[in-house]
C-alpha cells in the first residue's frame, strides 16, 4: 500500500498543481489578452468611423455634398463595419434623442424612438 501511495500522491499533487495553474494563471491571462485585443480593435474601428464622419462633414462644409447625401453614404459605410470573432460584432447608430438611425441586422428599427419600445 505504501508503494502505491508513493506513486499516487506525487501524481495527484502534480495534477492539482497543473489544474490550479491553468485555472488561476493561464486562462485569466489569456482571457485578459483577448479582451485587450478586442478593445483595441473596437477603438481602431471607432476612430475610423469618426474619421469617416469628419471627412463627410468637411465635404459638406466645402459644398461638395449635401448633408443628406453625406448622411446616407456614412450610414451605408458604417453598416458594413464588422469586428470580433468571425466578424459577427457590428456598429449601430442612434442619435441623442435617442432615435435609431441605423441597425445593420434590424433595419425595422431604423427611425424608431428607442425610449418607447
Contact map, one row per residue, 1 for C-alpha under 8 A:
111110000000000000000000000000000000000000000000000000000000000000000000000000000000000000000000000000000000000000000
111111000000000000000000000000000000000000000000000000000000000000000000000000000000000000000000000000000000000000000
111111100000000000000000000000000000000000000000000000000000000000000000000000000000000000000000000000000000000000000
111111110000000000000000000000000000000000000000000000000000000000000000000000000000000000000000000000000000000000000
111111111000000000000000000000000000000000000000000000000000000000000000000000000000000000000000000000000000000000000
011111111100000000000000000000000000000000000000000000000000000000000000000000000000000000000000000000000000000000000
001111111110000000000000000000000000000000000000000000000000000000000000000000000000000000000000000000000000000000000
000111111111000000000000000000000000000000000000000000000000000000000000000000000000000000000000000000000000000000000
000011111111100000000000000000000000000000000000000000000000000000000000000000000000000000000000000000000000000000000
000001111111110000000000000000000000000000000000000000000000000000000000000000000000000000000000000000000000000000000
000000111111111000000000000000000000000000000000000000000000000000000000000000000000000000000000000000000000000000000
000000011111111100000000000000000000000000000000000000000000000000000000000000000000000000000000000000000000000000000
000000001111111110000000000000000000000000000000000000000000000000000000000000000000000000000000000000000000000000000
000000000111111111000000000000000000000000000000000000000000000000000000000000000000000000000000000000000000000000000
000000000011111111100000000000000000000000000000000000000000000000000000000000000000000000000000000000000000000000000
000000000001111111110000000000000000000000000000000000000000000000000000000000000000000000000000000000000000000000000
000000000000111111111000000000000000000000000000000000000000000000000000000000000000000000000000000000000000000000000
000000000000011111111100000000000000000000000000000000000000000000000000000000000000000000000000000000000000000000000
000000000000001111111110000000000000000000000000000000000000000000000000000000000000000000000000000000000000000000000
000000000000000111111111100000000000000000000000000000000000000000000000000000000000000000000000000000000000000000000
000000000000000011111111110000000000000000000000000000000000000000000000000000000000000000000000000000000000000000000
000000000000000001111111111000000000000000000000000000000000000000000000000000000000000000000000000000000000000000000
000000000000000000111111111100000000000000000000000000000000000000000000000000000000000000000000000000000000000000000
000000000000000000011111111100000000000000000000000000000000000000000000000000000000000000000000000000000000000000000
000000000000000000011111111110000000000000000000000000000000000000000000000000000000000000000000000000000000000000000
000000000000000000001111111111000000000000000000000000000000000000000000000000000000000000000000000000000000000000000
000000000000000000000111111111100000000000000000000000000000000000000000000000000000000000000000000000000000000000000
000000000000000000000011111111110000000000000000000000000000000000000000000000000000000000000000000000000000000000000
000000000000000000000000111111111000000000000000000000000000000000000000000000000000000000000000000000000000000000000
000000000000000000000000011111111100000000000000000000000000000000000000000000000000000000000000000000000000000000000
000000000000000000000000001111111110000000000000000000000000000000000000000000000000000000000000000000000000000000000
000000000000000000000000000111111111000000000000000000000000000000000000000000000000000000000000000000000000000000000
000000000000000000000000000011111111100000000000000000000000000000000000000000000000000000000000000000000000000000000
000000000000000000000000000001111111110000000000000000000000000000000000000000000000000000000000000000000000000000000
000000000000000000000000000000111111111000000000000000000000000000000000000000000000000000000000000000000000000000000
000000000000000000000000000000011111111100000000000000000000000000000000000000000000000000000000000000000000000000000
000000000000000000000000000000001111111110000000000000000000000000000000000000000000000000000000000000000000000000000
000000000000000000000000000000000111111111000000000000000000000000000000000000000001000000000000000000000000000000000
000000000000000000000000000000000011111111100000000000000000000000000000000000000000000000000000000000000000000000000
000000000000000000000000000000000001111111110000000000000000000000000000000000000000000000000000000000000000000000000
000000000000000000000000000000000000111111111000000000000000000000000000000000000011000000000000000000000000000000000
000000000000000000000000000000000000011111111100000000000000000000000000000000000010000000000000000000000000000000000
000000000000000000000000000000000000001111111110000000000000000000000000000000000000000000000000000000000000000000000
000000000000000000000000000000000000000111111111000000000000000000000000000000000000000000000000000000000000000000000
000000000000000000000000000000000000000011111111100000000000000000000000000000001000000000000000000000000000000000000
000000000000000000000000000000000000000001111111110000000000000000000000000000000000000000000000000000000000000000000
000000000000000000000000000000000000000000111111111000000000000000000000000000000000000000000000000000000000000000000
000000000000000000000000000000000000000000011111111100000000000000000000000000000000000000000000000000000000000000000
000000000000000000000000000000000000000000001111111110000000000000000000000001000000000000000000000000000000000000000
000000000000000000000000000000000000000000000111111111000000000000000000000000000000000000000000000000000000000000000
000000000000000000000000000000000000000000000011111111100000000000000000000000000000000000000000000000000000000000000
000000000000000000000000000000000000000000000001111111110000000000000000010000000000000000000000000000000000000000000
000000000000000000000000000000000000000000000000111111111000000000000000010000000000000000000000000000000000000000000
000000000000000000000000000000000000000000000000011111111100000000000000000000000000000000000000000000000000000000000
000000000000000000000000000000000000000000000000001111111110000000000000000000000000000000000000000000000000000000000
000000000000000000000000000000000000000000000000000111111111000010000110010000000000000000000000000000000000000000000
000000000000000000000000000000000000000000000000000011111111100000000100000000000000000000000000000000000000000000000
000000000000000000000000000000000000000000000000000001111111110000000000000000000000000000000000000000000000000000000
000000000000000000000000000000000000000000000000000000111111111110000000000000000000000000000000000000000000000000000
000000000000000000000000000000000000000000000000000000011111111111100100000000000000000000000000000000000000000000000
000000000000000000000000000000000000000000000000000000001111111100000000000000000000000000000000000000000000000000000
000000000000000000000000000000000000000000000000000000000111111110000000000000000000000000000000000000000000000000000
000000000000000000000000000000000000000000000000000000000011111111000000000000000000000000000000000000000000000000000
000000000000000000000000000000000000000000000000000000000011111111000000000000000000000000000000000000000000000000000
000000000000000000000000000000000000000000000000000000010011011111101100000000000000000000000000000000000000000000000
000000000000000000000000000000000000000000000000000000000001001111111100000000000000000000000000000000000000000000000
000000000000000000000000000000000000000000000000000000000001000011111110000000000000000000000000000000000000000000000
000000000000000000000000000000000000000000000000000000000000000001111111000000000000000000000000000000000000000000000
000000000000000000000000000000000000000000000000000000000000000011111111100000000000000000000000000000000000000000000
000000000000000000000000000000000000000000000000000000011001000011111111110000000000000000000000000000000000000000000
000000000000000000000000000000000000000000000000000000010000000000111111111000000000000000000000000000000000000000000
000000000000000000000000000000000000000000000000000000000000000000011111111100000000000000000000000000000000000000000
000000000000000000000000000000000000000000000000000000000000000000001111111110000000000000000000000000000000000000000
000000000000000000000000000000000000000000000000000110010000000000000111111111000000000000000000000000000000000000000
000000000000000000000000000000000000000000000000000000000000000000000011111111100000000000000000000001000000000000000
000000000000000000000000000000000000000000000000000000000000000000000001111111110000000000000000000000000000000000000
000000000000000000000000000000000000000000000000000000000000000000000000111111111000000000000000000000000000000000000
000000000000000000000000000000000000000000000000100000000000000000000000011111111000000000110000000000000000000000000
000000000000000000000000000000000000000000000000000000000000000000000000001111111000000001110000000001110000000000000
000000000000000000000000000000000000000000000000000000000000000000000000000111111100000001000000000000010000000000000
000000000000000000000000000000000000000000001000000000000000000000000000000011111110000001100000000000000000000000000
000000000000000000000000000000000000000000000000000000000000000000000000000000011111001111100000000000000000000000000
000000000000000000000000000000000000000011000000000000000000000000000000000000001111111111000000000000000000000000000
000000000000000000000000000000000000010010000000000000000000000000000000000000000111111110000000000000000000000000000
000000000000000000000000000000000000000000000000000000000000000000000000000000000011111110000000000000000000000000000
000000000000000000000000000000000000000000000000000000000000000000000000000000000011111100000000000000000000000000000
000000000000000000000000000000000000000000000000000000000000000000000000000000000111111111000000000000000000000000000
000000000000000000000000000000000000000000000000000000000000000000000000000000000111111111000000000000000000000000000
000000000000000000000000000000000000000000000000000000000000000000000000000000000111101111100000000000000000000000000
000000000000000000000000000000000000000000000000000000000000000000000000000000111110001111110000000000010000000000000
000000000000000000000000000000000000000000000000000000000000000000000000000001101100000011111000000000110000000000000
000000000000000000000000000000000000000000000000000000000000000000000000000001100000000001111100000011110000000000000
000000000000000000000000000000000000000000000000000000000000000000000000000000000000000000111110000111100000000000000
000000000000000000000000000000000000000000000000000000000000000000000000000000000000000000011111011111000000000000000
000000000000000000000000000000000000000000000000000000000000000000000000000000000000000000001111111110000000000000000
000000000000000000000000000000000000000000000000000000000000000000000000000000000000000000000111111000000000000000000
000000000000000000000000000000000000000000000000000000000000000000000000000000000000000000000011111000000000000010000
000000000000000000000000000000000000000000000000000000000000000000000000000000000000000000000111111100000000000011100
000000000000000000000000000000000000000000000000000000000000000000000000000000000000000000000111111110000000011111000
000000000000000000000000000000000000000000000000000000000000000000000000000000000000000000001110011111100000111111000
000000000000000000000000000000000000000000000000000000000000000000000000000000000000000000011110001111100000011100000
000000000000000000000000000000000000000000000000000000000000000000000000001000100000000000011100000111110010111000000
000000000000000000000000000000000000000000000000000000000000000000000000000000100000000000111000000111111110110000000
000000000000000000000000000000000000000000000000000000000000000000000000000000110000000001110000000001111110000000000
000000000000000000000000000000000000000000000000000000000000000000000000000000000000000000000000000000111110000000000
000000000000000000000000000000000000000000000000000000000000000000000000000000000000000000000000000000111111110000000
000000000000000000000000000000000000000000000000000000000000000000000000000000000000000000000000000001111111110000000
000000000000000000000000000000000000000000000000000000000000000000000000000000000000000000000000000000000111110000000
000000000000000000000000000000000000000000000000000000000000000000000000000000000000000000000000000101100111111100000
000000000000000000000000000000000000000000000000000000000000000000000000000000000000000000000000001111100111111100000
000000000000000000000000000000000000000000000000000000000000000000000000000000000000000000000000001111000000111110000
000000000000000000000000000000000000000000000000000000000000000000000000000000000000000000000000001110000000111111000
000000000000000000000000000000000000000000000000000000000000000000000000000000000000000000000000111100000000001111111
000000000000000000000000000000000000000000000000000000000000000000000000000000000000000000000000011100000000000111111
000000000000000000000000000000000000000000000000000000000000000000000000000000000000000000000000010000000000000011111
000000000000000000000000000000000000000000000000000000000000000000000000000000000000000000000000000000000000000011111
000000000000000000000000000000000000000000000000000000000000000000000000000000000000000000000000000000000000000011111
